[in-house]
Amino acid sequence: DPKKAEPKKPSGPLADARQRLLRGNYEEARDGFTKAAKEDVALTPAALAGVAESHRLVGEYDKAVETLNDALKQVPNNPTLHAARGDLLY
């Protein structure tokens, strides 16, 4: 009986926050994304896009747009942030 290989679960601060977001724990997800953005500059664009997504999923569209606009001031021309903003505005 060969053991079935289980898929690897993503790890890291963004993966944990993303799982919380997918499970409907929006506040916890937002906190996780915010913490990741502060702790690792390389994660900032993706983390701020996650913060905006957590606002969008609870109907706080103005906060989501504001988050992305502020993020684009910090990291201009970032494709992740532009994609998130385009998706939100669409």
trRosetta pair geometry for C-beta under 8 A, 3 or more apart (Angstrom, degrees):
i j d omega theta_ij theta_ji phi_ij phi_ji
9 15 7.5 125 151 165 80 137
10 15 3.7 -160 119 -123 104 135
10 18 7.6 -1 85 59 139 134
11 15 5.5 -140 -147 54 4 151
11 16 7.8 25 -156 -44 48 88
12 15 4.8 92 55 9 76 106
12 16 7.1 -144 93 -6 38 89
13 16 5.9 -55 -147 35 30 110
13 17 6.4 26 158 -13 64 109
13 32 6.3 -177 -178 -180 80 90
13 35 6.7 -128 -162 97 131 99
13 36 3.9 162 125 -94 130 110
13 39 7.0 137 -42 59 172 136
13 40 7.4 159 40 15 141 127
13 43 6.9 49 73 -178 118 169
13 47 7.8 -2 116 -99 113 118
14 17 5.7 -57 -146 42 33 109
14 18 6.0 38 154 -24 67 108
14 32 7.9 143 -110 140 28 106
14 33 7.3 58 -119 -108 68 71
14 36 5.6 116 -65 -158 71 168
14 43 6.0 -153 -51 -153 119 122
14 46 5.9 4 -124 121 146 124
14 47 6.3 -113 -96 -83 99 78
14 50 6.8 -167 -144 -42 88 154
15 18 5.6 -53 -145 36 29 114
15 19 6.5 33 154 -21 63 103
16 19 5.8 -52 -152 32 30 111
16 20 6.7 30 151 -17 62 104
16 32 5.7 -139 101 -155 96 146
17 20 5.6 -54 -152 36 35 113
17 21 6.4 39 149 -22 66 104
17 28 7.8 -164 -129 129 65 71
17 29 4.9 103 -174 -153 75 64
17 30 8.0 143 -158 -32 113 11
17 31 7.9 -158 -117 75 106 56
17 32 3.1 -171 -90 105 99 124
17 33 4.7 143 175 -53 156 71
17 36 6.4 -100 -13 -11 145 134
17 47 7.5 60 61 -132 163 80
17 50 5.8 67 124 162 128 151
18 21 5.5 -52 -149 34 34 115
18 22 6.4 31 153 -17 66 105
18 29 7.3 87 -84 -140 16 110
18 50 6.8 -94 -80 -123 74 129
19 22 5.8 -55 -146 38 32 110
19 23 6.3 22 156 -12 65 111
20 23 5.9 -64 -146 43 29 106
20 25 4.2 -75 -172 74 87 113
20 26 7.9 167 138 -75 93 16
20 28 4.5 -118 -170 101 143 107
20 29 4.0 -173 98 -72 106 81
20 32 6.1 129 29 7 143 144
21 24 8.0 59 176 -55 28 16
21 25 7.3 -83 -68 63 24 67
21 26 6.7 60 -123 -108 64 56
21 29 3.8 106 -65 -135 77 157
21 50 6.7 -123 -53 -163 152 97
21 53 6.5 36 -158 110 146 117
21 54 5.9 -105 -114 -87 107 89
21 57 7.2 144 -167 4 92 160
25 28 4.1 -14 146 39 114 120
25 29 5.8 132 95 -27 75 90
26 29 5.5 -55 -143 37 30 113
26 30 6.2 33 158 -22 65 105
26 54 4.8 141 -163 -164 85 93
26 57 5.9 -160 -105 84 125 118
26 58 5.4 114 164 -45 173 120
27 30 5.7 -54 -148 34 29 111
27 31 6.4 30 153 -18 63 105
27 54 7.9 140 -71 176 21 131
28 31 5.7 -53 -149 36 32 113
28 32 6.4 32 152 -19 64 107
29 32 5.6 -57 -150 37 31 112
29 33 6.3 29 155 -16 67 106
29 50 6.9 -126 162 166 99 107
29 54 4.9 179 96 -98 112 127
30 33 5.9 -55 -145 39 30 109
30 34 6.1 31 155 -20 64 109
30 50 7.9 180 -107 129 45 86
30 51 5.6 78 -141 -131 77 71
30 54 4.2 -161 -71 108 90 160
30 55 7.5 86 -102 -50 126 71
31 34 5.8 -57 -146 38 28 112
31 35 6.3 29 156 -19 64 107
32 35 5.8 -54 -146 36 29 111
32 36 6.4 29 155 -18 63 107
32 50 7.9 -66 91 132 89 141
33 36 5.7 -56 -148 37 31 112
33 37 6.4 34 153 -23 65 105
33 47 4.6 156 -171 -168 75 75
33 48 7.2 150 159 -74 112 22
33 50 3.7 -158 -113 96 139 119
33 51 4.6 -166 109 -58 134 75
33 54 6.7 -164 16 -13 143 132
34 37 5.7 -53 -149 32 31 113
34 38 6.6 24 155 -14 63 107
34 47 7.2 153 -74 162 17 113
34 51 5.9 83 -66 -92 78 124
35 38 5.9 -62 -152 38 31 108
35 39 6.1 18 157 -14 68 116
36 39 5.9 -64 -139 42 29 105
36 40 6.2 -35 -177 36 67 102
36 43 4.9 -83 158 125 102 142
36 47 4.3 -165 91 -107 106 134
36 50 7.9 31 55 49 133 144
37 40 7.8 -86 -129 58 13 64
37 43 6.5 -126 -92 105 42 90
37 44 4.8 79 -148 -124 78 63
37 47 3.7 -163 -63 102 85 137
37 48 5.5 87 -107 -53 140 78
37 51 7.2 -28 -26 -28 144 128
39 43 7.6 3 74 49 81 130
40 43 4.2 55 90 14 110 111
40 44 7.3 -152 99 -39 60 70
41 44 5.5 -19 -159 -21 42 121
43 46 5.7 -71 -165 54 63 104
43 47 4.9 63 140 -30 92 115
44 47 5.7 -62 -136 41 24 111
44 48 6.0 19 168 -16 65 109
44 71 7.5 173 152 -147 92 100
44 74 7.0 -102 153 121 138 135
44 75 6.4 151 105 -37 119 141
45 48 6.1 -60 -144 38 25 105
45 49 6.4 28 156 -19 62 106
45 71 6.7 117 -123 172 58 121
45 75 5.3 -103 -76 91 101 160
45 78 4.6 -143 -119 170 141 151
45 80 4.6 109 142 67 118 128
45 81 5.3 -99 -153 -41 99 100
46 49 5.6 -53 -149 36 32 114
46 50 6.5 37 149 -22 63 104
46 80 5.6 -64 -78 176 65 159
47 50 5.5 -53 -155 33 34 115
47 51 6.7 39 147 -22 65 99
48 51 5.3 -40 -147 29 41 115
48 52 6.5 43 152 -17 64 100
48 67 6.1 -175 -176 163 89 99
48 68 7.2 138 140 -99 104 50
48 70 7.9 -135 -161 86 136 90
48 71 3.9 147 136 -102 153 139
48 74 7.9 151 -47 52 165 135
48 81 6.8 5 88 -101 116 106
49 52 5.6 -52 -151 37 34 113
49 53 6.4 39 148 -23 64 104
49 68 7.2 54 -105 -102 61 95
49 71 7.4 -171 -54 126 61 172
49 80 5.5 -102 -37 150 149 100
49 81 6.0 -139 -70 -97 101 56
49 83 7.9 14 -128 75 142 88
49 84 4.0 -158 -138 -62 104 158
50 53 5.4 -50 -145 34 34 114
50 54 6.5 37 154 -22 65 101
51 54 5.8 -53 -153 31 31 111
51 55 6.8 30 149 -16 63 103
51 67 5.3 -148 106 -167 109 149
52 55 5.7 -55 -155 35 35 111
52 56 6.3 37 149 -22 68 106
52 63 7.9 -175 -128 120 60 71
52 64 4.3 90 -166 -156 79 76
52 65 7.7 100 -145 -53 115 21
52 67 4.3 -167 -81 85 86 127
52 68 4.9 45 -97 -50 154 94
52 71 7.6 -86 -39 -2 124 141
52 84 5.8 103 77 156 141 131
52 85 7.9 -52 171 -78 166 63
52 88 6.7 -72 157 -66 122 147
53 56 5.4 -52 -145 35 34 114
53 57 6.3 34 158 -23 66 105
53 64 7.3 90 -63 -132 19 116
53 84 7.1 -91 -55 -148 92 117
54 57 6.0 -51 -145 32 29 111
54 58 7.2 10 159 -1 59 106
55 58 6.5 -76 -159 45 31 95
55 60 4.1 -86 -172 82 87 109
55 61 7.4 153 132 -82 100 17
55 63 4.2 -136 -154 95 144 107
55 64 4.0 -171 88 -66 117 80
55 67 6.3 158 7 -3 146 139
56 59 7.7 52 -177 -65 32 15
56 60 7.1 -93 -68 63 24 65
56 61 6.3 56 -117 -100 69 61
56 64 4.4 63 -59 -93 83 157
56 88 6.0 -122 -94 -118 137 103
60 63 4.1 -7 149 32 113 120
60 64 6.1 133 102 -26 75 88
61 64 5.4 -54 -148 35 35 115
61 65 6.3 32 156 -17 68 103
61 88 7.1 152 -149 -177 85 105
62 65 6.0 -53 -147 37 30 107
62 66 6.2 31 153 -19 64 110
63 66 5.5 -54 -143 40 31 114
63 67 6.2 38 155 -25 65 104
64 67 5.8 -52 -150 32 28 113
64 68 6.6 20 155 -11 62 107
64 88 5.6 -166 131 -139 124 144
65 68 5.9 -60 -150 41 32 107
65 69 6.1 31 154 -20 68 108
65 85 7.3 83 -131 -136 66 86
65 88 6.3 -177 -80 129 75 140
65 89 7.4 84 -106 -72 110 87
66 69 5.7 -54 -142 38 29 111
66 70 6.2 29 158 -17 64 108
67 70 6.0 -59 -149 39 26 109
67 71 6.2 27 153 -21 63 110
68 71 5.4 -53 -143 37 32 114
68 72 6.3 34 156 -21 65 104
68 81 5.9 154 -155 -168 86 89
68 84 5.8 -158 -111 103 128 108
68 85 4.4 160 155 -83 146 96
68 88 6.7 -172 -9 24 156 151
69 72 5.8 -54 -149 34 30 110
69 73 6.9 35 149 -22 61 100
69 85 7.5 105 -62 -114 60 131
70 73 5.6 -51 -158 28 36 114
70 74 6.9 30 148 -14 65 104
71 74 5.6 -57 -155 37 38 110
71 75 6.2 -25 166 36 74 98
71 78 7.6 -77 141 49 99 139
71 81 5.2 -158 113 -126 119 134
72 75 6.8 -74 -125 70 30 63
72 76 5.9 62 175 -106 70 54
72 78 6.9 -144 -113 33 66 98
72 81 5.2 173 -77 137 82 140
72 82 7.4 90 -105 -70 121 69
72 85 7.1 1 -48 -43 133 150
73 76 7.1 13 -130 -65 19 86
75 78 4.4 28 129 -36 109 135
75 81 6.4 141 85 -13 107 147
77 82 7.6 -7 -152 -39 31 128
78 81 4.3 61 82 17 109 110
78 82 6.6 171 85 -12 54 87
79 82 5.6 -56 -139 41 34 110
79 83 6.0 36 160 -22 68 107
80 83 5.9 -56 -149 36 26 110
80 84 6.4 23 154 -17 62 107
81 84 5.7 -53 -145 37 32 110
81 85 6.2 30 156 -17 65 108
82 85 5.7 -56 -145 40 30 110
82 86 6.1 33 155 -20 65 108
83 86 5.7 -54 -144 38 29 112
83 87 6.3 31 156 -20 63 107
84 87 5.8 -54 -148 36 29 112
84 88 6.3 29 154 -19 63 108
85 88 5.7 -55 -147 37 31 112
85 89 6.2 20 159 -11 66 110
86 89 6.0 -60 -141 43 27 103
86 90 6.1 35 157 -30 64 106
87 90 5.8 -52 -146 26 27 114
